[in-house]
Amino acid sequence: MAKSKLNFRDAQLQARLGLFSSIASLVSVLLLAAITLENFNPAERTIAYNPQTLRSPAILGLTGLSGFLAVVGFGLGISSLGHKRNARQRESWMGFLLGALVVSLTIILYVLFRMFSLPIVR
């Protein structure tokens, strides 16, 4: 029987996966920002959108995706920090910090959309 090469207890693997997860969450939160702030009017403090389109479910889905990936990156980054055998401490820190940043941005963008959204049927 072949032995698996993936050992999820390995701190270096956790650091690398945490960094990749945090980078993926950064990409998804950038998409979330583009969709959320597309029709933002700062003078009126509104985000106009058509409720008959898939914009609101897309924002909800991207919020969940970016939040999940960021929490995974945050968790893997923090769990691999400080291990003596972890030669990838920098990747652990980057995954941890980037995950924390993306979780914050995700919450801010979702609350911004819910507070200032204005459904307009065209």
Secondary structure, DSSP 8 states (H G I E B T S, - for coil): ----S--TT-HHHHHHHHHHHHHHHHHHHHHHHHHHTTTEETTTTEEEE-TTSSHHHHHHHHHHHHHHHHHHHHHHHHHHTT-TT-S-HHHHHHHHHHHHHHHHHHHHHHHHHHHHEEE---
